């Protein structure tokens, strides 16, 4: 790339809110001049796109691998919470992500995970306390305090929680929120701590309530949680208070599209194009003070060239004036990286996951497609030889969580809506502590799937008798050192087998991964037992008739 060059096209200026034919001169990675042009062009030049809240780990790729996939879709930057690897590897995991990200020109803005572990009711691989947060806030590679999931701790003034927030404010860095369904006095106390974002809203009413408290809304459209349809009206009513994010994006989804998909969808539904592009560029840049360009004179030359404002097909992506994607060809270098991990458990047996009846009914987790929130039902169990078994006909399947950091008794529950007719699924991606989670139709396949994850020291597995498919995730049991295309292909193979076994969920592995997330209602299963999130306490599998 030359130190100085010119690009021409229809410039979409989100600051001035106008579109005009322009010649843009870039010198040493910076926009030095913008001139209106008399030449008509059919190409559009937009600012580079930003995912305002994402866990890179959920792509199952290292940051460098994520970057190579994301630039295809016009993404040039992410506001990234390394919460997942921090739960496995602690501060060393955060540093691992930062250092790998620095090998790419892609703009990764990492935060300090605020809740490791997310709750004291599960076993994680590490703990990050307020002293660690204070040290991280002094690090110039840390840009914000990531999602404060422990909203009860905020509301009830838990000293550790309040100190973490205080250290972020003292460092002049924003604090991200995570408070699903919070309202009333609790929301007042939460917002009073100057927590200024939330990506967990599922209704416009909830979102507006939070906006009125000074909280900006990140409209999430990920692989499992999809809130765009419900929150779309905010683009018209509160355009300067919203941003786009994926939160969690699996590799097969990422290679098909990223924030550009949300942009296309929003414009097709009639939203103002300047408001839409601002939600993907200007709004996160201003909120997080990102060094990402907006196609203004003196800005870093971060931009994309697309075919039109209907299809939003990305033809070229530039970061700091460097062409990183050109009409189907990724120009970012591939980088090798040494894997790190934390995996210390042994195989399990069928006897380890047996559940004996005591004559009572059972509480059953009810999964919901495209939603992290679960329901619960009280149902009569299916019993054979004194043991409670999965019931394929009634769609009541056994769910198991195994502590992967130390030898411990597996915890057992039951779940609806996965609709497997045969076999089992398992994985070491299990939010937030990333123990092993499995769901299946019979104990033999559940055990086989779990033990394959143990053998691989992490990954996802589908198992049906002698047939199995797996994706090894050698970095912390969360990510692969392979390229996006390879990971996506292997993931697709495992995902397809889960579908062949009967699952009707859009993203069965992503949904399964959230069935152990003890901070999102209503009923979840962790490595220490069944957990009632509404009451924030453990509960029994068995209940009276």
ZITAKA-V351498 format. One record per residue. N is the residue number from 1. RES is the residue in three letters. OMEGA is omega in degrees with one decimal (none if undefined). BURIAL is I if it has 24 or more other C-alpha atoms within 12 Angstrom, else O. Layout:
N;RES;OMEGA;BURIAL / N;RES;OMEGA;BURIAL
This chain:
1;UNK;177.5;O / 2;UNK;176.4;O / 3;UNK;-178.3;O / 4;UNK;177.5;O / 5;UNK;-177.2;O / 6;UNK;171.4;I / 7;UNK;-177.8;I / 8;UNK;177.4;I / 9;UNK;176.0;I / 10;UNK;-177.3;I / 11;UNK;174.3;I / 12;UNK;-175.6;I / 13;UNK;-177.7;I / 14;UNK;179.3;I / 15;UNK;179.1;I / 16;UNK;-179.0;O / 17;UNK;176.3;O / 18;UNK;178.1;O / 19;UNK;179.9;I / 20;UNK;174.6;I / 21;UNK;-173.1;I / 22;UNK;167.0;I / 23;UNK;-176.6;I / 24;UNK;179.3;I / 25;UNK;179.3;I / 26;UNK;177.6;I / 27;UNK;179.0;I / 28;UNK;173.0;O / 29;UNK;-177.0;I / 30;UNK;176.7;I / 31;UNK;-175.3;I / 32;UNK;-176.6;I / 33;UNK;173.6;I / 34;UNK;-179.5;I / 35;UNK;172.2;I / 36;UNK;-175.8;O / 37;UNK;175.5;O / 38;UNK;-178.0;O / 39;UNK;179.1;O / 40;UNK;179.0;O / 41;UNK;177.3;O / 42;UNK;177.7;O / 43;UNK;179.8;I / 44;UNK;178.2;I / 45;UNK;-178.7;I / 46;UNK;170.8;I / 47;UNK;175.9;I / 48;UNK;-172.5;I / 49;UNK;-176.0;I / 50;UNK;169.5;I / 51;UNK;-169.9;I / 52;UNK;173.9;I / 53;UNK;-179.5;I / 54;UNK;169.6;I / 55;UNK;-178.6;I / 56;UNK;-177.3;I / 57;UNK;-177.2;I / 58;UNK;173.5;I / 59;UNK;-177.1;I / 60;UNK;-179.4;I / 61;UNK;169.4;I / 62;UNK;178.2;I / 63;UNK;-179.8;I / 64;UNK;177.0;I / 65;UNK;176.1;I / 66;UNK;-178.8;I / 67;UNK;-177.9;I / 68;UNK;177.0;I / 69;UNK;-173.0;I / 70;UNK;-177.2;I / 71;UNK;174.6;I / 72;UNK;-175.2;I / 73;UNK;177.0;I / 74;UNK;177.5;I / 75;UNK;-180.0;I / 76;UNK;-176.0;I / 77;UNK;173.6;I / 78;UNK;166.8;I / 79;UNK;-163.5;I / 80;UNK;176.5;I / 81;UNK;-180.0;I / 82;UNK;-176.3;I / 83;UNK;-173.4;I / 84;UNK;-179.6;I / 85;UNK;177.1;I / 86;UNK;177.3;I / 87;UNK;179.8;I / 88;UNK;-169.6;I / 89;UNK;179.4;I / 90;UNK;-177.7;I / 91;UNK;177.9;I / 92;UNK;178.0;I / 93;UNK;177.7;I / 94;UNK;-179.5;I / 95;UNK;177.5;I / 96;UNK;179.8;I / 97;UNK;-179.5;I / 98;UNK;-176.7;I / 99;UNK;177.0;O / 100;UNK;179.2;I / 101;UNK;-179.0;I / 102;UNK;178.8;O / 103;UNK;-178.8;I / 104;UNK;174.4;I / 105;UNK;176.7;I / 106;UNK;-172.6;I / 107;UNK;176.7;I / 108;UNK;176.1;I / 109;UNK;-175.0;I / 110;UNK;174.7;I / 111;UNK;174.6;I / 112;UNK;-179.3;I / 113;UNK;-173.1;I / 114;UNK;-172.4;I / 115;UNK;177.6;I / 116;UNK;-1.8;I / 117;UNK;-178.9;I / 118;UNK;176.7;I / 119;UNK;174.4;I / 120;UNK;-173.3;I / 121;UNK;178.4;I / 122;UNK;-179.5;I / 123;UNK;175.8;I / 124;UNK;180.0;I / 125;UNK;-176.3;I / 126;UNK;174.4;I / 127;UNK;172.9;I / 128;UNK;-175.5;I / 129;UNK;-175.6;I / 130;UNK;176.0;I / 131;UNK;176.3;O / 132;UNK;179.6;I / 133;UNK;178.6;I / 134;UNK;179.0;I / 135;UNK;179.4;O / 136;UNK;-179.5;I / 137;UNK;177.9;I / 138;UNK;-178.1;O / 139;UNK;-179.1;O / 140;UNK;177.1;O / 141;UNK;177.4;I / 142;UNK;-170.5;I / 143;UNK;-177.3;I / 144;UNK;171.2;I / 145;UNK;-172.6;I / 146;UNK;-166.3;I / 147;UNK;177.9;I / 148;UNK;-177.2;I / 149;UNK;-177.0;I / 150;UNK;-178.7;I / 151;UNK;173.3;I / 152;UNK;177.6;I / 153;UNK;176.4;I / 154;UNK;-175.6;I / 155;UNK;-176.1;I / 156;UNK;171.8;O / 157;UNK;173.3;O / 158;UNK;-172.1;O / 159;UNK;-179.6;O / 160;UNK;-179.3;I / 161;UNK;-178.5;I / 162;UNK;178.5;I / 163;UNK;178.3;I / 164;UNK;179.0;I / 165;UNK;-179.6;I / 166;UNK;-178.2;I / 167;UNK;176.1;I / 168;UNK;180.0;I / 169;UNK;178.9;I / 170;UNK;178.4;O / 171;UNK;-179.8;O / 172;UNK;-177.1;O / 173;UNK;-175.8;I / 174;UNK;179.0;I / 175;UNK;177.9;I / 176;UNK;-179.6;I / 177;UNK;177.3;I / 178;UNK;-173.8;I / 179;UNK;-176.8;I / 180;UNK;174.6;I / 181;UNK;-175.7;I / 182;UNK;-179.6;I / 183;UNK;174.2;I / 184;UNK;-176.6;O / 185;UNK;178.8;O / 186;UNK;178.2;O / 187;UNK;177.8;I / 188;UNK;-178.7;I / 189;UNK;-179.9;I / 190;UNK;-179.0;I / 191;UNK;-179.5;I / 192;UNK;177.2;O / 193;UNK;179.2;I / 194;UNK;170.9;I / 195;UNK;-160.5;I / 196;UNK;173.5;I / 197;UNK;171.7;I / 198;UNK;179.3;I / 199;UNK;-174.7;I / 200;UNK;-179.4;I / 201;UNK;178.6;I / 202;UNK;176.9;I / 203;UNK;177.2;I / 204;UNK;-179.1;I / 205;UNK;177.8;O / 206;UNK;-177.7;I / 207;UNK;-178.9;I / 208;UNK;176.4;I / 209;UNK;180.0;I / 210;UNK;176.7;I / 211;UNK;179.8;I / 212;UNK;176.4;O / 213;UNK;178.1;I / 214;UNK;-178.0;I / 215;UNK;177.1;I / 216;UNK;-173.4;I / 217;UNK;174.7;I / 218;UNK;-178.5;I / 219;UNK;-171.5;I / 220;UNK;172.2;I / 221;UNK;-176.4;I / 222;UNK;-179.8;I / 223;UNK;179.9;I / 224;UNK;-178.1;I / 225;UNK;-176.2;I / 226;UNK;-174.7;I / 227;UNK;-175.1;I / 228;UNK;-174.8;I / 229;UNK;-179.6;O / 230;UNK;-172.1;I / 231;UNK;-178.7;I / 232;UNK;-178.9;I / 233;UNK;179.4;I / 234;UNK;179.2;I / 235;UNK;177.1;I / 236;UNK;-174.1;O / 237;UNK;-175.8;O / 238;UNK;-172.1;I / 239;UNK;-178.5;I / 240;UNK;-177.7;I / 241;UNK;-176.5;I / 242;UNK;174.2;I / 243;UNK;176.6;I / 244;UNK;175.0;I / 245;UNK;174.4;I / 246;UNK;-177.1;I / 247;UNK;178.6;I / 248;UNK;-176.0;I / 249;UNK;-178.5;I / 250;UNK;-172.0;I / 251;UNK;-178.9;I / 252;UNK;175.1;I / 253;UNK;-176.0;I / 254;UNK;-177.6;I / 255;UNK;178.5;I / 256;UNK;-177.2;I / 257;UNK;-175.6;I / 258;UNK;178.8;I / 259;UNK;178.4;I / 260;UNK;177.5;I / 261;UNK;179.5;I / 262;UNK;177.4;I / 263;UNK;-179.8;I / 264;UNK;-178.4;I / 265;UNK;-178.4;I / 266;UNK;180.0;I / 267;UNK;179.8;I / 268;UNK;178.7;O / 269;UNK;173.1;O / 270;UNK;178.2;O / 271;UNK;178.1;I / 272;UNK;-173.7;I / 273;UNK;179.3;I / 274;UNK;177.1;I / 275;UNK;-179.0;I / 276;UNK;-179.4;I / 277;UNK;177.5;I / 278;UNK;179.6;I / 279;UNK;-179.2;I / 280;UNK;-175.6;I / 281;UNK;-172.5;I / 282;UNK;-175.2;I / 283;UNK;176.9;I / 284;UNK;178.5;I / 285;UNK;-178.3;I / 286;UNK;-178.1;I / 287;UNK;-175.3;I / 288;UNK;-178.4;I / 289;UNK;-177.9;O / 290;UNK;176.3;I / 291;UNK;179.3;I / 292;UNK;-173.7;I / 293;UNK;177.1;I / 294;UNK;-179.7;I / 295;UNK;174.1;I / 296;UNK;178.3;I / 297;UNK;-178.7;O / 298;UNK;179.3;O / 299;UNK;165.8;I / 300;UNK;-175.7;I / 301;UNK;177.6;I / 302;UNK;-176.5;I / 303;UNK;177.6;I / 304;UNK;173.5;I / 305;UNK;-178.6;I / 306;UNK;-176.2;I / 307;UNK;-179.5;O / 308;UNK;-176.6;I / 309;UNK;174.1;I / 310;UNK;-177.8;O / 311;UNK;-179.0;O / 312;UNK;176.3;I / 313;UNK;-176.5;I / 314;UNK;178.2;I / 315;UNK;178.9;I / 316;UNK;174.8;I / 317;UNK;178.6;I / 318;UNK;172.5;I / 319;UNK;-176.8;I / 320;UNK;176.9;I / 321;UNK;179.9;I / 322;UNK;177.2;I / 323;UNK;-176.6;I / 324;UNK;175.9;I / 325;UNK;-175.1;I / 326;UNK;172.5;I / 327;UNK;175.8;O / 328;UNK;-177.7;O / 329;UNK;175.8;O / 330;UNK;-176.2;I / 331;UNK;174.8;I / 332;UNK;179.6;I / 333;UNK;170.3;O / 334;UNK;-180.0;I / 335;UNK;174.3;O / 336;UNK;-179.1;O / 337;UNK;176.2;I / 338;UNK;-179.3;O / 339;UNK;170.9;I / 340;UNK;-176.5;I / 341;UNK;178.8;I / 342;UNK;-173.4;I / 343;UNK;-170.0;I / 344;UNK;178.6;I / 345;UNK;-178.9;I / 346;UNK;178.2;I / 347;UNK;173.6;I / 348;UNK;179.4;I / 349;UNK;177.1;O / 350;UNK;179.2;O / 351;UNK;-177.9;O / 352;UNK;-175.6;I / 353;UNK;177.4;I / 354;UNK;176.6;I / 355;UNK;-178.1;I / 356;UNK;-178.8;O / 357;UNK;171.5;O / 358;UNK;176.8;O / 359;UNK;-178.5;O / 360;UNK;172.1;O / 361;UNK;-179.0;O / 362;UNK;171.4;I / 363;UNK;-176.2;I / 364;UNK;174.9;I / 365;UNK;177.0;I / 366;UNK;179.3;I / 367;UNK;178.8;I / 368;UNK;-178.8;I / 369;UNK;178.2;I / 370;UNK;-176.2;I / 371;UNK;177.3;I / 372;UNK;178.5;I / 373;UNK;176.0;I / 374;UNK;169.5;I / 375;UNK;173.7;I / 376;UNK;176.3;I / 377;UNK;174.2;I / 378;UNK;-173.2;I / 379;UNK;174.8;I / 380;UNK;-177.0;I / 381;UNK;172.8;I / 382;UNK;-171.3;I / 383;UNK;175.1;O / 384;UNK;-178.3;O / 385;UNK;176.3;O / 386;UNK;-178.6;O / 387;UNK;175.6;O / 388;UNK;-176.4;I / 389;UNK;172.1;I / 390;UNK;179.0;I / 391;UNK;-176.2;I / 392;UNK;-177.8;I / 393;UNK;-179.3;O / 394;UNK;-179.9;O / 395;UNK;173.4;I / 396;UNK;-173.4;I / 397;UNK;178.1;I / 398;UNK;174.5;I / 399;UNK;-175.2;I / 400;UNK;171.7;I / 401;UNK;-178.6;I / 402;UNK;176.1;I / 403;UNK;-178.2;I / 404;UNK;-177.0;I / 405;UNK;-179.9;I / 406;UNK;179.0;O / 407;UNK;-175.9;O / 408;UNK;-179.5;I / 409;UNK;175.9;I / 410;UNK;177.7;I / 411;UNK;-171.6;I / 412;UNK;172.1;I / 413;UNK;177.5;I / 414;UNK;-170.7;I / 415;UNK;176.5;I / 416;UNK;171.1;I / 417;UNK;171.0;I / 418;UNK;169.5;I / 419;UNK;172.6;I / 420;UNK;177.5;I / 421;UNK;179.5;I / 422;UNK;173.0;I / 423;UNK;-176.4;I / 424;UNK;175.4;I / 425;UNK;175.5;I / 426;UNK;177.9;I / 427;UNK;176.4;I / 428;UNK;170.9;I / 429;UNK;-175.6;I / 430;UNK;-174.3;I / 431;UNK;2.9;I / 432;UNK;-175.0;I / 433;UNK;174.9;I / 434;UNK;164.7;I / 435;UNK;-179.5;I / 436;UNK;177.2;I / 437;UNK;-179.3;I / 438;UNK;175.7;I / 439;UNK;-178.5;I / 440;UNK;-176.5;I / 441;UNK;179.2;I / 442;UNK;-173.1;I / 443;UNK;-177.5;I / 444;UNK;179.6;I / 445;UNK;177.1;I / 446;UNK;-179.3;I / 447;UNK;179.4;I / 448;UNK;-179.7;I / 449;UNK;178.0;I / 450;UNK;-175.9;I / 451;UNK;174.4;I / 452;UNK;175.7;I / 453;UNK;178.0;I / 454;UNK;179.4;I / 455;UNK;-177.7;I / 456;UNK;-174.7;I / 457;UNK;176.4;I / 458;UNK;178.2;I / 459;UNK;175.5;I / 460;UNK;-173.0;I / 461;UNK;165.2;I / 462;UNK;-174.1;I / 463;UNK;175.6;I / 464;UNK;-176.2;I / 465;UNK;-178.7;O / 466;UNK;-179.0;O / 467;UNK;176.9;O / 468;UNK;174.0;I / 469;UNK;-179.2;I / 470;UNK;172.7;I / 471;UNK;179.8;I / 472;UNK;177.5;I / 473;UNK;-169.0;I / 474;UNK;177.2;I / 475;UNK;177.0;I / 476;UNK;-176.2;I / 477;UNK;-174.3;I / 478;UNK;-171.8;I / 479;UNK;176.9;I / 480;UNK;174.4;I / 481;UNK;178.9;I / 482;UNK;178.8;I / 483;UNK;-176.2;I / 484;UNK;-177.9;I / 485;UNK;179.9;I / 486;UNK;-179.5;O / 487;UNK;179.9;I / 488;UNK;-179.8;I / 489;UNK;179.7;O / 490;UNK;177.3;I / 491;UNK;-179.8;I / 492;UNK;-179.7;I / 493;UNK;179.1;O / 494;UNK;178.9;I / 495;UNK;-179.4;I / 496;UNK;179.2;I / 497;UNK;176.5;I / 498;UNK;177.5;I / 499;UNK;178.7;I / 500;UNK;178.2;I / 501;UNK;171.6;I / 502;UNK;-176.4;I / 503;UNK;178.1;I / 504;UNK;-180.0;I / 505;UNK;178.8;I / 506;UNK;-179.0;I / 507;UNK;-173.3;I / 508;UNK;-179.3;I / 509;UNK;176.4;I / 510;UNK;178.9;I / 511;UNK;178.1;I / 512;UNK;-177.9;I / 513;UNK;-178.3;I / 514;UNK;-179.8;I / 515;UNK;174.8;I / 516;UNK;-177.6;I / 517;UNK;-169.3;I / 518;UNK;178.1;I / 519;UNK;177.7;I / 520;UNK;-175.1;I / 521;UNK;10.8;I / 522;UNK;-178.8;I / 523;UNK;-179.1;I / 524;UNK;178.8;I / 525;UNK;176.1;I / 526;UNK;-176.6;I / 527;UNK;177.1;I / 528;UNK;176.1;I / 529;UNK;179.1;I / 530;UNK;-170.6;I / 531;UNK;175.4;I / 532;UNK;-174.6;I / 533;UNK;179.9;I / 534;UNK;178.3;O / 535;UNK;-177.2;O / 536;UNK;179.2;I / 537;UNK;176.2;I / 538;UNK;178.9;I / 539;UNK;-178.6;I / 540;UNK;172.0;I / 541;UNK;-173.8;I / 542;UNK;175.0;I / 543;UNK;179.4;O / 544;UNK;178.6;O / 545;UNK;none;O
